[in-house]
Amino acid sequence: MVKKTIVFIILVIFPEEIIRLLFGQQYVVASKALVILSIGGLFITTFTITNQLILMTGKSKIILYNLIVFSIVNILLNVLFVPKYGINGAAVATSISYFGLSCVLLLETKHYLSIIPLRRKMLRILVMSIVPTLIIIFLKKSVPLNNVGFIIVALFFFLIYIIGLFVTGCLDENDFTIIKRMKGNYLLRK
């Protein structure tokens, strides 16, 4: 959840800079579409676990039907939105499809397994991310964001975010175990 939140916030706050850095100035017009797709992507990646849980119960046909239905929904929404709104319409259509699929998967998980795979910790992480996000929005307005400035501000955001996770207690024993293993693997490579 932490990685997803970091990527989401950076994509939403710095869409022009990311597109300019990766693809060049001529593609910056797609920045709104990137923000819209980021919102849809956050939903679908947050509820990936629901897909795995349904597969675990042996109901792979339900997953297939979900994908077929929401692929058709996505195509129909694209037919409606793209002629009028262009690339932004396509992004809205895809995000709506992602949101719908996420909701259906969540309801199916509740129905078949009687669980909702969301934790309070996820909400705490999202709430905690507000402070570094506001700081970065302020910095974005006051620091010139060429490629180097963007990288410095993004690293500053990452640092504030990680410190905030430790200070607010958003990390649990499993997170610390993963951090220790990553640190151990890094040291073994040296």
NUTIDO-11769 format. One record per atom (N, C-alpha, C, CB): atom name; residue in one letter; x, y, z. Coordinates in steps of 0.2 Angstrom, whole numbers. Each point is the difference from the previous one (the first is absolute). Glycine has a CB too. Layout:
BEGIN
MIRO atom type  east north    up
MIRO   CA    a     X     Y     Z
...
END
This chain:
BEGIN
MIRO atom type  east north    up
MIRO    N    m     4    -6     0
MIRO   CA    m    -4     6     0
MIRO    C    m     4     6     0
MIRO   CB    m    -9    -6     6
MIRO    N    v    15     6    -3
MIRO   CA    v     4     6     1
MIRO    C    v     3     2    -7
MIRO   CB    v     3    -4    12
MIRO    N    k     0    -1   -16
MIRO   CA    k     2     1    -6
MIRO    C    k    -5     3    -5
MIRO   CB    k     8    -9     2
MIRO    N    k   -14     6    -2
MIRO   CA    k    -5     2    -4
MIRO    C    k    -2     8     2
MIRO   CB    k    -5   -12    -1
MIRO    N    t     5    13     7
MIRO   CA    t    -2     7     2
MIRO    C    t     5     5    -2
MIRO   CB    t    -6    -4    10
MIRO    N    i    12     2    -9
MIRO   CA    i     6     5    -3
MIRO    C    i    -1     1    -7
MIRO   CB    i     8    -4     9
MIRO    N    v    -8    -1   -13
MIRO   CA    v     0     0    -7
MIRO    C    v    -7     4    -2
MIRO   CB    v     6   -11    -2
MIRO    N    f   -11    10     5
MIRO   CA    f    -6     4    -2
MIRO    C    f     0     7     2
MIRO   CB    f    -6   -10     2
MIRO    N    i     9    12     3
MIRO   CA    i     1     7     2
MIRO    C    i     4     4    -5
MIRO   CB    i    -2    -3    12
MIRO    N    i     8    -1   -13
MIRO   CA    i     5     4    -5
MIRO    C    i    -3     0    -7
MIRO   CB    i     9    -5     7
MIRO    N    l   -13     0    -9
MIRO   CA    l    -3     1    -7
MIRO    C    l    -5     5     0
MIRO   CB    l     2   -12    -2
MIRO    N    v    -6    13     8
MIRO   CA    v    -5     5     0
MIRO    C    v     3     7     1
MIRO   CB    v    -8    -8     5
MIRO    N    i    13     9    -1
MIRO   CA    i     3     7     1
MIRO    C    i     4     2    -6
MIRO   CB    i     0    -2    12
MIRO    N    f     4    -3   -15
MIRO   CA    f     5     2    -5
MIRO    C    f    -1    -3    -7
MIRO   CB    f     8     1    10
MIRO    N    p   -15    -1   -12
MIRO   CA    p    -1    -3    -7
MIRO    C    p     4     3    -5
MIRO   CB    p   -11    -3     4
MIRO    N    e    12     9    -5
MIRO   CA    e     3     4    -5
MIRO    C    e     8    -2     0
MIRO   CB    e    -9     9     0
MIRO    N    e    11    -9     6
MIRO   CA    e     8    -1     1
MIRO    C    e     1    -7    -2
MIRO   CB    e     1     9     9
MIRO    N    i    -5   -14    -7
MIRO   CA    i     2    -7    -1
MIRO    C    i    -1    -1    -8
MIRO   CB    i    -4    -3    11
MIRO    N    i    -1     6   -14
MIRO   CA    i     0    -1    -7
MIRO    C    i     5     3    -4
MIRO   CB    i   -12    -1     1
MIRO    N    r    14     7     1
MIRO   CA    r     5     4    -3
MIRO    C    r     7    -4     1
MIRO   CB    r    -6    11     2
MIRO    N    l     7   -14     4
MIRO   CA    l     6    -3     1
MIRO    C    l     1    -7    -4
MIRO   CB    l     0     5    12
MIRO    N    l    -6    -8   -12
MIRO   CA    l     0    -7    -4
MIRO    C    l     0     0    -7
MIRO   CB    l    -5    -4    10
MIRO    N    f     0     9   -13
MIRO   CA    f    -2     0    -7
MIRO    C    f     2     6    -3
MIRO   CB    f    -9    -8     3
MIRO    N    g    10    14     0
MIRO   CA    g     1     6    -4
MIRO    C    g    -5     5     1
MIRO   CB    g     7    -6    -8
MIRO    N    q    -6    12     6
MIRO   CA    q    -5     6     1
MIRO    C    q    -6    -1    -4
MIRO   CB    q    10     7     2
MIRO    N    q    -9   -10    -8
MIRO   CA    q    -6    -1    -4
MIRO    C    q    -6    -4     2
MIRO   CB    q     8     2    -9
MIRO    N    y    -6    -6    14
MIRO   CA    y    -6    -5     3
MIRO    C    y    -3     3     7
MIRO   CB    y     6    -9    -6
MIRO    N    v    -4    15     8
MIRO   CA    v    -2     3     6
MIRO    C    v    -8     1     0
MIRO   CB    v    11     5     2
MIRO    N    v   -14    -5    -8
MIRO   CA    v    -7     1    -1
MIRO    C    v    -4    -6     3
MIRO   CB    v     2     7   -10
MIRO    N    a     2   -13    11
MIRO   CA    a    -4    -6     3
MIRO    C    a     1     0     8
MIRO   CB    a     3    -6   -11
MIRO    N    s    -1    12    14
MIRO   CA    s     0     0     7
MIRO    C    s    -6    -1     4
MIRO   CB    s    10     7    -2
MIRO    N    k   -16    -5    -1
MIRO   CA    k    -6    -1     3
MIRO    C    k    -2    -7     0
MIRO   CB    k    -4    12    -3
MIRO    N    a     5   -15    -3
MIRO   CA    a    -2    -7    -1
MIRO    C    a     5    -4     5
MIRO   CB    a    -3     2   -12
MIRO    N    l     9     0    13
MIRO   CA    l     4    -4     5
MIRO    C    l    -3     0     7
MIRO   CB    l    10     3    -7
MIRO    N    v   -12     3     9
MIRO   CA    v    -3     1     7
MIRO    C    v    -7    -4     0
MIRO   CB    v     5    11     1
MIRO    N    i    -9   -11    -6
MIRO   CA    i    -6    -4     0
MIRO    C    i     1    -8     1
MIRO   CB    i    -5     9    -7
MIRO    N    l    10   -11     3
MIRO   CA    l     2    -7     0
MIRO    C    l     3    -2     6
MIRO   CB    l     2     1   -12
MIRO    N    s     2     4    16
MIRO   CA    s     3    -2     6
MIRO    C    s    -5    -1     5
MIRO   CB    s     9     7    -3
MIRO    N    i   -15    -3     3
MIRO   CA    i    -5    -2     5
MIRO    C    i    -3    -6    -1
MIRO   CB    i    -3    12     0
MIRO    N    g     1   -14    -7
MIRO   CA    g    -2    -7    -1
MIRO    C    g     4    -5     2
MIRO   CB    g    -6     5    -9
MIRO    N    g    13    -4     7
MIRO   CA    g     5    -5     2
MIRO    C    g     1    -1     7
MIRO   CB    g     6     3   -10
MIRO    N    l    -7     2    14
MIRO   CA    l     0    -1     8
MIRO    C    l    -6    -4     2
MIRO   CB    l     5    11     1
MIRO    N    f   -11   -11    -4
MIRO   CA    f    -5    -4     2
MIRO    C    f     1    -7    -2
MIRO   CB    f    -8     9    -1
MIRO    N    i    10   -10    -5
MIRO   CA    i     1    -7    -2
MIRO    C    i     6    -4     3
MIRO   CB    i    -5     4   -11
MIRO    N    t    10     0    13
MIRO   CA    t     6    -3     3
MIRO    C    t    -1    -1     8
MIRO   CB    t     7     5    -9
MIRO    N    t   -11    -1    12
MIRO   CA    t    -2    -1     7
MIRO    C    t    -4    -6     0
MIRO   CB    t     0    12     2
MIRO    N    f    -5   -14    -6
MIRO   CA    f    -4    -6     0
MIRO    C    f     2    -6    -4
MIRO   CB    f    -9     8     2
MIRO    N    t    16    -8    -3
MIRO   CA    t     3    -6    -4
MIRO    C    t    -1    -6     5
MIRO   CB    t     8     7    -6
MIRO    N    i    -7    -6    12
MIRO   CA    i    -1    -6     5
MIRO    C    i    -7    -3     0
MIRO   CB    i     8     6     7
MIRO    N    t   -13    -2    -9
MIRO   CA    t    -7    -3     0
MIRO    C    t     0    -5    -6
MIRO   CB    t    -5    10     5
MIRO    N    n     8    -8   -11
MIRO   CA    n     1    -5    -6
MIRO    C    n     3    -6     2
MIRO   CB    n     0    10    -7
MIRO    N    q     6   -10    11
MIRO   CA    q     3    -6     2
MIRO    C    q    -4    -4     5
MIRO   CB    q    11     6    -1
MIRO    N    l   -15    -3     5
MIRO   CA    l    -4    -3     5
MIRO    C    l    -5    -4    -3
MIRO   CB    l     2     8     8
MIRO    N    i    -5    -5   -13
MIRO   CA    i    -6    -4    -4
MIRO    C    i     3    -5    -4
MIRO   CB    i    -6    10    -1
MIRO    N    l    12    -9    -2
MIRO   CA    l     4    -6    -4
MIRO    C    l     1    -6     5
MIRO   CB    l     5     9    -8
MIRO    N    m    -3    -7    14
MIRO   CA    m     2    -5     5
MIRO    C    m    -6    -4     2
MIRO   CB    m     8     7     5
MIRO    N    t   -14    -5    -6
MIRO   CA    t    -6    -4     2
MIRO    C    t    -2    -4    -6
MIRO   CB    t    -4     9     8
MIRO    N    g     7    -9   -13
MIRO   CA    g    -1    -4    -6
MIRO    C    g    -5     3    -5
MIRO   CB    g     3   -10     7
MIRO    N    k    -5    16    -6
MIRO   CA    k    -5     3    -4
MIRO    C    k     3     5    -6
MIRO   CB    k    -7     0    10
MIRO    N    s    11    -4   -14
MIRO   CA    s     4     4    -5
MIRO    C    s    -5     2    -6
MIRO   CB    s    11    -6     3
MIRO    N    k   -16     3    -4
MIRO   CA    k    -5     2    -5
MIRO    C    k    -3     7     2
MIRO   CB    k    -3   -12    -2
MIRO    N    i     2    13     8
MIRO   CA    i    -3     6     3
MIRO    C    i     5     6    -2
MIRO   CB    i    -6    -6     9
MIRO    N    i    12     5    -8
MIRO   CA    i     5     5    -2
MIRO    C    i     0     1    -8
MIRO   CB    i     8    -4    10
MIRO    N    l    -8    -2   -14
MIRO   CA    l    -1     1    -7
MIRO    C    l    -6     4    -2
MIRO   CB    l     6   -11    -1
MIRO    N    y   -12    10     4
MIRO   CA    y    -6     3    -1
MIRO    C    y     1     8     2
MIRO   CB    y    -7   -11     1
MIRO    N    n    10    12     4
MIRO   CA    n     1     7     2
MIRO    C    n     4     4    -5
MIRO   CB    n     0    -4    12
MIRO    N    l     6     0   -14
MIRO   CA    l     4     4    -5
MIRO    C    l    -3     1    -7
MIRO   CB    l     9    -6     6
MIRO    N    i   -14     1    -8
MIRO   CA    i    -3     1    -6
MIRO    C    i    -5     6     0
MIRO   CB    i     1   -13    -2
MIRO    N    v    -5    13     8
MIRO   CA    v    -5     5     1
MIRO    C    v     3     7     0
MIRO   CB    v    -7    -8     6
MIRO    N    f    13     9    -2
MIRO   CA    f     3     6     1
MIRO    C    f     4     2    -6
MIRO   CB    f     0    -2    12
MIRO    N    s     2    -3   -16
MIRO   CA    s     3     2    -7
MIRO    C    s    -5     3    -5
MIRO   CB    s     8    -9     2
MIRO    N    i   -14     6    -2
MIRO   CA    i    -6     2    -4
MIRO    C    i    -2     7     3
MIRO   CB    i    -4   -11    -3
MIRO    N    v     4    12     9
MIRO   CA    v    -2     7     3
MIRO    C    v     5     5    -2
MIRO   CB    v    -5    -6    10
MIRO    N    n    12     4   -10
MIRO   CA    n     5     5    -2
MIRO    C    n     0     2    -7
MIRO   CB    n     7    -6     9
MIRO    N    i    -9     1   -13
MIRO   CA    i     0     1    -7
MIRO    C    i    -6     5    -2
MIRO   CB    i     5   -11    -2
MIRO    N    l   -11     9     6
MIRO   CA    l    -6     5    -1
MIRO    C    l     1     7     2
MIRO   CB    l    -7   -10     1
MIRO    N    l    11    10     5
MIRO   CA    l     1     7     3
MIRO    C    l     5     4    -5
MIRO   CB    l    -2    -4    12
MIRO    N    n     7     0   -15
MIRO   CA    n     4     3    -5
MIRO    C    n    -3     3    -6
MIRO   CB    n     9    -8     4
MIRO    N    v   -14     4    -6
MIRO   CA    v    -4     2    -6
MIRO    C    v    -4     6     2
MIRO   CB    v    -1   -12    -4
MIRO    N    l    -1    13    10
MIRO   CA    l    -4     6     2
MIRO    C    l     5     6     1
MIRO   CB    l    -9    -8     5
MIRO    N    f    14     7    -1
MIRO   CA    f     5     5     2
MIRO    C    f     5     3    -5
MIRO   CB    f    -2    -5    11
MIRO    N    v     5     0   -14
MIRO   CA    v     6     2    -4
MIRO    C    v    -2     5    -6
MIRO   CB    v     5   -11     2
MIRO    N    p   -10    10    -6
MIRO   CA    p    -2     5    -5
MIRO    C    p     0     7     3
MIRO   CB    p    -6    -9    -7
MIRO    N    k     3    10    13
MIRO   CA    k    -1     7     3
MIRO    C    k     6     2     4
MIRO   CB    k   -12    -2     0
MIRO    N    y    15    -2     4
MIRO   CA    y     5     2     4
MIRO    C    y     7    -2    -2
MIRO   CB    y    -8     0     9
MIRO    N    g     9    -4   -14
MIRO   CA    g     7    -3    -2
MIRO    C    g     3    -4     5
MIRO   CB    g     1    10    -6
MIRO    N    i     6    -9     7
MIRO   CA    i     4    -4     5
MIRO    C    i    -3     0     7
MIRO   CB    i    10     2    -7
MIRO    N    n   -12     4     9
MIRO   CA    n    -3     0     7
MIRO    C    n    -7    -4     1
MIRO   CB    n     5    12     1
MIRO    N    g    -9   -12    -7
MIRO   CA    g    -5    -5     0
MIRO    C    g     1    -7     1
MIRO   CB    g    -6     9    -7
MIRO    N    a    12   -11     3
MIRO   CA    a     2    -7     1
MIRO    C    a     2    -1     7
MIRO   CB    a     4     0   -12
MIRO    N    a     0     5    15
MIRO   CA    a     2    -1     7
MIRO    C    a    -6    -1     5
MIRO   CB    a    11     6    -3
MIRO    N    v   -16    -2     2
MIRO   CA    v    -6     0     4
MIRO    C    v    -3    -7    -1
MIRO   CB    v    -2    13     0
MIRO    N    a     1   -15    -6
MIRO   CA    a    -3    -7    -1
MIRO    C    a     4    -5     3
MIRO   CB    a    -5     4   -11
MIRO    N    t    11    -4    11
MIRO   CA    t     4    -6     3
MIRO    C    t     0     1     7
MIRO   CB    t     7     0    -9
MIRO    N    s    -7     6    12
MIRO   CA    s     0     1     7
MIRO    C    s    -7    -3     3
MIRO   CB    s     8    10     0
MIRO    N    i   -13    -8    -3
MIRO   CA    i    -7    -2     2
MIRO    C    i     0    -8     0
MIRO   CB    i    -5    11    -5
MIRO    N    s     7   -14    -1
MIRO   CA    s     0    -7     0
MIRO    C    s     4    -3     6
MIRO   CB    s    -1     1   -13
MIRO    N    y     7     2    14
MIRO   CA    y     4    -3     6
MIRO    C    y    -4     1     6
MIRO   CB    y    11     3    -6
MIRO    N    f   -14     3     7
MIRO   CA    f    -3     1     7
MIRO    C    f    -6    -5     0
MIRO   CB    f     3    12     0
MIRO    N    g    -7   -13    -5
MIRO   CA    g    -5    -5     0
MIRO    C    g     2    -7     1
MIRO   CB    g    -6     7    -8
MIRO    N    l    11    -9     5
MIRO   CA    l     3    -7     1
MIRO    C    l     2    -1     7
MIRO   CB    l     4     0   -12
MIRO    N    s     0     5    15
MIRO   CA    s     2     0     7
MIRO    C    s    -6    -1     5
MIRO   CB    s    10     7    -3
MIRO    N    c   -15    -3     2
MIRO   CA    c    -6    -1     4
MIRO    C    c    -3    -6    -1
MIRO   CB    c    -2    12    -1
MIRO    N    v     1   -15    -5
MIRO   CA    v    -3    -7    -1
MIRO    C    v     4    -5     4
MIRO   CB    v    -5     4   -11
MIRO    N    l    12    -4    10
MIRO   CA    l     4    -4     3
MIRO    C    l     0     0     8
MIRO   CB    l     8     1   -10
MIRO    N    l    -9     5    12
MIRO   CA    l     0     1     8
MIRO    C    l    -7    -3     2
MIRO   CB    l     7    10    -1
MIRO    N    l   -12    -9    -3
MIRO   CA    l    -7    -3     2
MIRO    C    l     0    -8     0
MIRO   CB    l    -6    11    -4
MIRO    N    e     9   -13    -2
MIRO   CA    e     1    -8     0
MIRO    C    e     4    -3     5
MIRO   CB    e    -1     2   -12
MIRO    N    t     6     1    14
MIRO   CA    t     4    -2     6
MIRO    C    t    -4     0     6
MIRO   CB    t    11     4    -5
MIRO    N    k   -15     1     6
MIRO   CA    k    -4     0     6
MIRO    C    k    -5    -5     0
MIRO   CB    k     2    12     1
MIRO    N    h    -5   -14    -7
MIRO   CA    h    -5    -5    -1
MIRO    C    h     3    -7     1
MIRO   CB    h    -6     8    -8
MIRO    N    y    11    -9     4
MIRO   CA    y     3    -7     0
MIRO    C    y     4    -2     6
MIRO   CB    y     0     1   -12
MIRO    N    l     3     4    15
MIRO   CA    l     5    -1     6
MIRO    C    l    -2     3     6
MIRO   CB    l     9    -1    -8
MIRO    N    s   -14     5     8
MIRO   CA    s    -2     4     6
MIRO    C    s     5     4     3
MIRO   CB    s    -8    -9     2
MIRO    N    i    13    12    -6
MIRO   CA    i     5     4     3
MIRO    C    i     0     6    -5
MIRO   CB    i     7    -9     5
MIRO    N    i    -4    15    -2
MIRO   CA    i     1     6    -4
MIRO    C    i     8     1     1
MIRO   CB    i   -12     5     1
MIRO    N    p    16    -6    -6
MIRO   CA    p     7     0     0
MIRO    C    p     3     7     1
MIRO   CB    p     0   -11    -6
MIRO    N    l    -3    15    10
MIRO   CA    l     3     7     1
MIRO    C    l     2     0     7
MIRO   CB    l    -7     5    -9
MIRO    N    r    12    -1    11
MIRO   CA    r     2     0     7
MIRO    C    r     0     8     2
MIRO   CB    r     7   -11    -1
MIRO    N    r    -8    12     7
MIRO   CA    r     0     7     2
MIRO    C    r     7     3    -1
MIRO   CB    r    -8    -3     9
MIRO    N    k    13    -1    -9
MIRO   CA    k     7     2    -2
MIRO    C    k     0     4    -6
MIRO   CB    k     5    -9     7
MIRO    N    m    -9     6   -12
MIRO   CA    m     0     4    -7
MIRO    C    m    -2     7     1
MIRO   CB    m    -2   -12    -6
MIRO    N    l    -4    13     9
MIRO   CA    l    -2     6     1
MIRO    C    l     4     5     4
MIRO   CB    l   -11    -5     0
MIRO    N    r    15     2     5
MIRO   CA    r     5     4     3
MIRO    C    r     5     2    -4
MIRO   CB    r    -2    -6    10
MIRO    N    i     5     2   -15
MIRO   CA    i     5     2    -4
MIRO    C    i    -2     5    -5
MIRO   CB    i     4   -12     1
MIRO    N    l   -11    12    -3
MIRO   CA    l    -2     5    -5
MIRO    C    l    -1     7     4
MIRO   CB    l    -6    -9    -7
MIRO    N    v     4     9    13
MIRO   CA    v    -1     6     4
MIRO    C    v     7     3     1
MIRO   CB    v   -11    -5     5
MIRO    N    m    16     0    -3
MIRO   CA    m     6     3     2
MIRO    C    m     4     3    -6
MIRO   CB    m     0    -9     8
MIRO    N    s    -2     7   -14
MIRO   CA    s     3     2    -6
MIRO    C    s    -2     7    -2
MIRO   CB    s     0   -11    -4
MIRO    N    i    -5    14     7
MIRO   CA    i    -3     7    -1
MIRO    C    i     6     5     2
MIRO   CB    i   -12    -4     2
MIRO    N    v    15     3     3
MIRO   CA    v     5     5     2
MIRO    C    v     6     1    -5
MIRO   CB    v    -3    -2    12
MIRO    N    p     6    -4   -14
MIRO   CA    p     6     1    -5
MIRO    C    p    -3     3    -6
MIRO   CB    p     6    -9     5
MIRO    N    t   -12     7    -7
MIRO   CA    t    -3     2    -6
MIRO    C    t    -1     8     0
MIRO   CB    t    -6   -11    -2
MIRO    N    l     4    13     7
MIRO   CA    l    -1     8     0
MIRO    C    l     6     3     0
MIRO   CB    l   -10    -2     7
MIRO    N    i    15    -1    -3
MIRO   CA    i     7     3    -1
MIRO    C    i     3     0    -7
MIRO   CB    i     2    -3    12
MIRO    N    i    -3    -2   -15
MIRO   CA    i     2    -1    -7
MIRO    C    i    -3     5    -5
MIRO   CB    i     3   -12     2
MIRO    N    i   -10    13    -1
MIRO   CA    i    -4     5    -4
MIRO    C    i     3     7     1
MIRO   CB    i   -10    -8     1
MIRO    N    f    11     9     5
MIRO   CA    f     3     7     2
MIRO    C    f     7     1    -4
MIRO   CB    f    -6     0    11
MIRO    N    l    10    -5   -10
MIRO   CA    l     7     0    -3
MIRO    C    l     0     0    -8
MIRO   CB    l     4    -6    10
MIRO    N    k    -9     3   -13
MIRO   CA    k    -1     0    -7
MIRO    C    k    -1     7    -2
MIRO   CB    k    -5   -12     0
MIRO    N    k     1    16     4
MIRO   CA    k    -1     7    -2
MIRO    C    k     6     4     1
MIRO   CB    k   -12    -2     3
MIRO    N    s    16     1     1
MIRO   CA    s     6     4     2
MIRO    C    s     6    -2    -3
MIRO   CB    s    -6     3    10
MIRO    N    v     7    -9   -12
MIRO   CA    v     6    -2    -3
MIRO    C    v     0    -1    -8
MIRO   CB    v     3    -6    11
MIRO    N    p     1     8   -15
MIRO   CA    p     0    -1    -7
MIRO    C    p     1    -7    -1
MIRO   CB    p     4    11    -3
MIRO    N    l    -9   -14    -1
MIRO   CA    l     1    -8    -1
MIRO    C    l     2    -1    -7
MIRO   CB    l    -9    -2     8
MIRO    N    n    16     2    -9
MIRO   CA    n     3    -3    -5
MIRO    C    n     1    -7     2
MIRO   CB    n     5    10    -4
MIRO    N    n    -2   -14     0
MIRO   CA    n     1    -7     1
MIRO    C    n     3    -1     7
MIRO   CB    n     1    -3   -12
MIRO    N    v     5     6    14
MIRO   CA    v     3     0     6
MIRO    C    v    -4     2     6
MIRO   CB    v    11     2    -6
MIRO    N    g   -15     4     5
MIRO   CA    g    -4     2     5
MIRO    C    g    -6    -5     2
MIRO   CB    g     3    12    -4
MIRO    N    f    -5   -15    -1
MIRO   CA    f    -6    -5     0
MIRO    C    f     3    -6     4
MIRO   CB    f    -5     4   -10
MIRO    N    i    11    -6     9
MIRO   CA    i     3    -6     3
MIRO    C    i     1     1     7
MIRO   CB    i     5    -4   -10
MIRO    N    i    -2    10    12
MIRO   CA    i     1     2     7
MIRO    C    i    -6     1     4
MIRO   CB    i    10     6    -4
MIRO    N    v   -15    -3     1
MIRO   CA    v    -7     1     3
MIRO    C    v    -3    -7     1
MIRO   CB    v    -2    11    -5
MIRO    N    a     2   -16     1
MIRO   CA    a    -3    -6     0
MIRO    C    a     4    -4     6
MIRO   CB    a    -3     0   -13
MIRO    N    l    10     0    13
MIRO   CA    l     4    -3     5
MIRO    C    l    -2     3     7
MIRO   CB    l     9    -3    -8
MIRO    N    f   -10     9     8
MIRO   CA    f    -2     4     7
MIRO    C    f    -7    -3     2
MIRO   CB    f     7    10    -3
MIRO    N    f   -11   -11    -2
MIRO   CA    f    -7    -2     2
MIRO    C    f     1    -7     3
MIRO   CB    f    -6     7    -9
MIRO    N    f    10   -12     5
MIRO   CA    f     1    -6     2
MIRO    C    f     3    -1     7
MIRO   CB    f     1    -3   -12
MIRO    N    l     3     8    14
MIRO   CA    l     4     0     7
MIRO    C    l    -5     2     5
MIRO   CB    l    10     3    -6
MIRO    N    i   -14     2     5
MIRO   CA    i    -5     2     4
MIRO    C    i    -6    -5     1
MIRO   CB    i     2    12    -3
MIRO    N    y    -4   -15    -2
MIRO   CA    y    -5    -6     0
MIRO    C    y     3    -5     5
MIRO   CB    y    -5     3   -12
MIRO    N    i    11    -6    10
MIRO   CA    i     2    -5     4
MIRO    C    i     1     1     8
MIRO   CB    i     6    -4   -11
MIRO    N    i    -3    10    12
MIRO   CA    i     0     3     7
MIRO    C    i    -7     0     3
MIRO   CB    i    11     6    -2
MIRO    N    g   -16    -4    -1
MIRO   CA    g    -6     1     2
MIRO    C    g    -3    -7     2
MIRO   CB    g    -2    10    -7
MIRO    N    l     3   -15     3
MIRO   CA    l    -2    -7     1
MIRO    C    l     3    -3     6
MIRO   CB    l    -1    -2   -12
MIRO    N    f     7     3    14
MIRO   CA    f     3    -2     6
MIRO    C    f    -2     4     6
MIRO   CB    f    10    -3    -7
MIRO    N    v   -11     9     6
MIRO   CA    v    -2     5     6
MIRO    C    v    -8    -2     2
MIRO   CB    v     8     9    -4
MIRO    N    t   -12   -10    -1
MIRO   CA    t    -7    -1     1
MIRO    C    t    -2    -8     2
MIRO   CB    t    -2    10    -7
MIRO    N    g     7   -14     6
MIRO   CA    g    -1    -7     2
MIRO    C    g    -4    -4    -5
MIRO   CB    g     1     3    11
MIRO    N    c    -1    -1   -18
MIRO   CA    c    -3    -3    -5
MIRO    C    c     3    -7    -2
MIRO   CB    c    -4    12    -4
MIRO    N    l    10   -13     6
MIRO   CA    l     3    -6    -2
MIRO    C    l     0    -5     6
MIRO   CB    l     8     6    -7
MIRO    N    d   -10   -12     5
MIRO   CA    d    -1    -5     5
MIRO    C    d     6    -5     0
MIRO   CB    d   -12     1    -1
MIRO    N    e    12    -7     5
MIRO   CA    e     5    -5     0
MIRO    C    e     2    -2    -7
MIRO   CB    e    -4    -3    12
MIRO    N    n    -1     1   -16
MIRO   CA    n     1    -3    -6
MIRO    C    n     4     5    -5
MIRO   CB    n   -10    -6     1
MIRO    N    d     9    13     0
MIRO   CA    d     3     5    -4
MIRO    C    d     8     0     2
MIRO   CB    d   -11     7    -1
MIRO    N    f    12    -7     8
MIRO   CA    f     7     0     2
MIRO    C    f     4    -6    -2
MIRO   CB    f    -4     7    10
MIRO    N    t     0   -13   -10
MIRO   CA    t     3    -6    -2
MIRO    C    t     3     0    -8
MIRO   CB    t    -7    -6     9
MIRO    N    i     2     9   -13
MIRO   CA    i     2     1    -7
MIRO    C    i     6     5     0
MIRO   CB    i   -12    -2    -4
MIRO    N    i    12     7     8
MIRO   CA    i     5     5    -1
MIRO    C    i     7    -3     2
MIRO   CB    i    -8     9     3
MIRO    N    k     8   -13     3
MIRO   CA    k     6    -3     2
MIRO    C    k     2    -5    -5
MIRO   CB    k    -3     1    11
MIRO    N    r    -1    -5   -15
MIRO   CA    r     2    -5    -5
MIRO    C    r     3     4    -6
MIRO   CB    r    -9    -8     4
MIRO    N    m     6    14    -6
MIRO   CA    m     2     4    -5
MIRO    C    m     7     2     1
MIRO   CB    m   -11     4    -3
MIRO    N    k    12    -1    10
MIRO   CA    k     7     2     2
MIRO    C    k     5    -5     0
MIRO   CB    k    -6     8     7
MIRO    N    g     4   -14    -5
MIRO   CA    g     4    -6     0
MIRO    C    g     2    -2    -7
MIRO   CB    g    -5    -4    11
MIRO    N    n     1     4   -15
MIRO   CA    n     1    -2    -7
MIRO    C    n     5     5    -4
MIRO   CB    n   -11    -6     0
MIRO    N    y    10    12     2
MIRO   CA    y     4     6    -3
MIRO    C    y     7    -1     3
MIRO   CB    y   -10     8    -1
MIRO    N    l    11   -10     7
MIRO   CA    l     7     0     3
MIRO    C    l     3    -7    -3
MIRO   CB    l    -4     6    11
MIRO    N    l     0   -11   -12
MIRO   CA    l     3    -6    -3
MIRO    C    l     3     1    -7
MIRO   CB    l    -8    -7     7
MIRO    N    r     5    11   -11
MIRO   CA    r     2     2    -6
MIRO    C    r     7     3     0
MIRO   CB    r   -12     1    -4
MIRO    N    k    13     3     9
MIRO   CA    k     7     4     0
MIRO    C    k     5    -5     2
MIRO   CB    k    -6    11     3
END
